[in-house]
Amino acid sequence: MKLGDFDFDLPEELIATRPAVPRSSARLLVAEQDRISDGRVTDLLDWLAPGDRLVLNDTRVIPARLSGQRHRNSAQGPVSARIEVTLLEPQADGSWAGLLKPLKKIKIGETLRFSDALSAELVDVVDGQGRLRFNLAGDDFDAALAEAGAMPLPPYIAAKRPADEQDKTDYQTVWARNSGAVAAPTASLHFDEPLLKALSEKGVTFTYVTLHVGAGTFLPVKVEDVTTHKMHAEWGQVTPEAAAEIAATKAAGNRVIPVGTTALRLIESAARESGAITPWEGETDIFIYPGFEFRVADALMTNFHLPKSTLMMLVSALMGQDRIRAIYAHAVKERYRFFSYGDASLLIP
């Protein structure tokens, strides 16, 4: 399999920079067998059956993008300059890994100030990433970060406009509760409370799992032989309760449908050793590409993905490469909106 096998032409104007309002009014492409249907996310009520279980990622995106000033004393006196930081993940010692610009100009021990309340010291540099120790922790840190930080919009949106206050709502699922992601599980952004209530009343059930989506999700694939690509690792958890709910649904002959590639990657990670879903916690770098054997997911709700991305490889593994090419050709022809704030698809292999 070559990288070019997962390429397609995407008109730039189809890249969404804002979500549909209301969320559930986004368009929905449903692909099953040889048929493609066009509708709205609210039409999930027609496509899902009583007993179907949606698996939802309850990670919460932190406002991980910080702008501030760096300060140090020099031979000429106090010096300050602008600094940009994107937080990546907390470290075991309490520091944070982050991408710093301009990293090469910052010295170990420098103080970076982001607001009157929030500052950090650069304590180390590892593999091109800074290690920052903040002046606050716990709830105080969360509150100061919420005030000073901006949502870490994907590069293809950030290149078109800066993040704003509206993104703090738009780029968060309505059920988000476990803080730690620096990218949203974007298929889940299409759900609002009225749709969740209507699905529940129909008999659709929900299971919550946690996968903290990392900035590595936006890293391009740089190898021509895609099977040699190394995935970034992300922390996830499938609780005993969640595993039991999913196992019961499978045993009853009903469908397990992850909402988003993050939820799918997590539940398939939890089934790698035994062949069936089990409680699981840890770092997963599972890479799903054509030839992968799915053990839990019966279908997938997901957005439309970047050409040559690992997510294109994942949906190709689920539906088949020729089928995905046809689905994406239809989506482009019908002017579906692409990527994080775009429209959705329901893929039923």
Beta strands, then each sheet from edge to edge (+ up, - down):
strand 1: 27-32
strand 2: 35-40
strand 3: 53-57
strand 4: 59-61
strand 5: 65-74
strand 6: 77-90
strand 7: 96-101
strand 8: 111-113
strand 9: 119-126
strand 10: 129-134
strand 11: 178-181
strand 12: 205-211
strand 13: 234-238
strand 14: 256-258
strand 15: 280-284
strand 16: 300-303
strand 17: 344-348
sheet 1: 2+ 1- 17- 16+
sheet 2: 14+ 3+ 12+ 13- 15+
sheet 3: 4+ 11+
sheet 4: 5+ 6- 7+ 10- 9+ 8- 5+
end
